[in-house]
Amino acid sequence: MNKKIVAIIVAHPDDETLWAAGIVLDNPQWKCIIVSLCRKHDLDRAPKFYKTVEALNANGLMGNLDDGPDQKPQKKENVQQLLLDLLPLLHFDLIITHSPAGEYTRHLRHEEVSKAVLDLWIQNKITATELLLFAYEDDNKKCYPKAITSADLYFILPENLWLRKYQLITTIYEFAADSWEARVTPKIEAFWRLTTKQQAVTWLDEKLNI
């Protein structure tokens, strides 16, 4: 069995479930560390995050990056340092995180977390054999976020796997069936795959003009 050491790095508790719980559940042999950079002191969301992490047979860590409703931009150095402070390891077989374009229009923290991970990886401050970046879009708010069909990895979840993921959202996180989160919960997960620093730089330039 492929016992990869995997870091899943997200902005918020529930991002790990919405965008990647299927691939985690499909690989129970992975040793996963799930890091949420926001909501450490959220008395509602933080306990639910740790229960979800346990259900995913993973270890969880949380930070307290500002996540106020005004979404003031954070200094990239501060986001990077918080991430380095949280990670118990600096080398992984695989890192899974947000795309710099985010998953929907628009959440600044998703973009900032992704850029922090990519910058640290390109600078060799964290290392991984490969990165998987969430690949979703909402056609500029015209639809719920959906998997991008041209992504490098396009994973159609078996019904039983999707139901387990959906139950994490509705039972542990306690989102109502008619909530945005429950309605969004993707039945298809998609990811961009990066394996070299040069590929990452080229990809950012071509796809996102960053």
C-alpha positions as a printed Julia matrix, in Angstrom:
210×3 Matrix{Float64}:
   0.0    0.0     0.0
   1.13   3.53   -0.77
   1.49   5.14    2.66
   1.98   8.7     1.5
   2.47  11.49    4.01
  -0.06  14.08    2.86
  -0.69  17.66    3.96
  -4.07  19.2     3.19
  -3.77  22.94    3.71
  -6.94  25.03    3.64
  -8.19  28.41    4.71
 -11.26  27.31    6.66
 -12.71  24.34    8.47
 -15.03  22.64    5.95
 -12.8   23.44    2.93
 -11.01  20.14    3.48
 -14.36  18.35    3.22
 -15.98  20.27    0.4
 -13.06  20.11   -2.0
 -11.05  17.01   -1.04
 -12.79  14.63    1.38
 -13.56  12.21   -1.44
  -9.94  11.66   -2.41
  -8.97  11.35    1.26
 -11.68   8.78    1.97
 -10.65   6.89   -1.16
  -7.07   6.61    0.14
  -7.34   5.38    3.73
  -3.68   4.32    3.63
  -2.55   7.95    3.49
  -1.19   9.56    6.64
  -2.91  12.94    6.47
  -2.26  16.19    8.29
  -5.06  18.71    7.74
  -4.27  22.35    8.46
  -6.88  25.11    8.59
  -5.29  28.54    8.85
  -8.45  30.23   10.16
 -11.01  29.82   12.97
  -8.87  28.3    15.73
 -10.89  30.16   18.36
 -14.27  29.69   16.69
 -16.25  27.91   19.41
 -18.66  26.44   16.88
 -16.5   25.56   13.9
 -13.24  24.46   15.55
 -14.68  21.45   17.44
 -16.5   20.36   14.29
 -13.25  20.58   12.34
 -11.5   18.25   14.77
 -14.4   15.78   14.69
 -14.26  15.8    10.9
 -10.51  15.29   10.91
 -11.0   12.3    13.2
 -13.65  10.9    10.84
 -11.13  11.24    8.01
  -8.56   9.33   10.1
  -6.23  12.32    9.98
  -4.51  14.74   12.34
  -5.66  18.35   12.45
  -4.12  21.72   13.25
  -5.67  25.18   13.23
  -4.44  28.75   13.08
  -6.15  32.03   13.81
  -5.55  34.0    10.62
  -7.95  36.94   10.51
 -11.19  35.93    8.82
 -13.42  38.89    9.51
 -16.28  39.77    7.16
 -14.34  42.66    5.6
 -11.61  40.22    4.43
  -8.73  42.65    4.76
  -5.74  41.45    2.72
  -3.07  39.74    4.8
   0.65  40.24    4.31
   1.98  37.23    2.44
   4.89  36.94    4.87
   2.46  36.6     7.78
   0.45  33.89    6.05
   3.62  32.0     5.16
   5.01  32.22    8.69
   1.76  31.04   10.25
   1.78  28.04    7.94
   5.39  27.21    8.79
   4.58  27.52   12.5
   1.63  25.14   12.17
   3.17  22.41   10.05
   4.77  19.64   12.15
   6.82  18.55    9.13
   8.37  20.4     6.21
   8.5   17.49    3.74
   5.51  15.62    2.36
   4.86  13.19   -0.43
   1.82  15.22   -1.43
   0.35  18.61   -0.58
  -3.28  19.39   -1.43
  -4.46  23.0    -1.24
  -6.48  25.79   -2.84
  -5.89  27.15   -6.31
  -4.68  30.77   -6.44
  -7.87  31.46   -8.39
  -9.99  30.05   -5.57
 -12.95  27.73   -5.99
 -15.64  30.34   -6.44
 -16.07  34.09   -6.86
 -14.47  35.14   -4.58
 -12.76  34.4    -1.26
  -9.5   36.2    -0.62
  -8.32  33.82    2.11
  -8.45  30.85   -0.27
  -6.25  32.72   -2.72
  -3.81  33.89   -0.04
  -3.38  30.41    1.42
  -2.73  28.92   -2.01
  -0.15  31.55   -2.87
   1.58  31.04    0.49
   1.85  27.28   -0.11
   3.12  27.76   -3.66
   5.65  30.41   -2.67
   7.02  28.27    0.16
   7.24  25.26   -2.15
   8.98  27.18   -4.93
  11.44  28.58   -2.36
  12.07  25.05   -0.95
  10.91  26.13    2.51
   8.47  23.24    2.34
   8.98  20.29    0.02
   6.7   17.78   -1.62
   6.93  15.36   -4.5
   3.76  16.81   -5.95
   1.07  19.39   -5.31
  -2.62  19.04   -6.07
  -4.56  22.29   -6.3
  -8.36  22.33   -6.11
  -9.8   22.82   -9.61
 -13.31  24.27   -9.4
 -15.13  27.2   -10.97
 -18.5   28.93  -10.66
 -18.63  30.8   -13.99
 -18.43  34.12  -12.14
 -21.28  33.22   -9.75
 -23.53  31.85  -12.49
 -23.6   28.39  -10.88
 -22.47  26.51   -7.81
 -18.76  25.62   -7.85
 -18.16  22.65  -10.14
 -15.15  20.53  -11.05
 -13.18  21.81  -14.03
 -13.35  19.12  -16.69
  -9.89  19.93  -18.09
  -8.18  19.48  -14.72
  -5.28  17.03  -14.45
  -7.18  14.82  -12.0
 -10.95  14.45  -12.41
 -12.41  12.09   -9.82
 -16.07  11.06  -10.04
 -16.98   9.96   -6.53
 -18.82   6.64   -6.16
 -22.22   7.23   -4.58
 -21.26   5.67   -1.24
 -18.14   7.83   -1.03
 -20.07  11.0    -1.82
 -22.66  10.14    0.83
 -19.91   9.82    3.44
 -18.58  13.21    2.39
 -22.06  14.75    2.42
 -22.66  13.39    5.92
 -19.53  15.15    7.16
 -21.01  18.43    5.92
 -24.54  17.86    7.2
 -23.99  15.72   10.3
 -20.67  16.88   11.78
 -20.54  20.44   10.45
 -24.34  20.55   10.84
 -25.08  22.52    7.69
 -28.76  22.28    6.77
 -29.73  20.38    3.63
 -30.73  23.65    1.95
 -27.52  25.47    2.95
 -24.99  26.66    0.38
 -22.45  24.16    1.71
 -24.76  21.15    1.42
 -25.96  22.16   -2.03
 -22.4   22.72   -3.23
 -20.82  19.5    -1.9
 -19.24  18.24   -5.15
 -19.87  14.76   -6.48
 -16.8   15.22   -8.65
 -13.45  16.36   -7.27
 -10.85  17.88   -9.56
  -7.26  18.97   -9.11
  -4.41  20.61  -10.98
  -1.17  18.62  -10.52
   2.25  20.26  -10.17
   5.46  18.24   -9.84
   8.29  20.72  -10.48
   9.02  24.3    -9.46
   9.42  25.39  -13.07
   6.11  23.81  -13.96
   4.51  25.76  -11.11
   5.98  29.07  -12.26
   4.91  28.43  -15.86
   1.45  27.28  -14.79
   0.89  30.38  -12.67
   1.99  32.6   -15.52
  -0.09  30.89  -18.2
  -3.29  30.15  -16.32
  -3.52  32.95  -13.81
  -1.12  35.69  -14.89
   0.35  35.77  -11.38
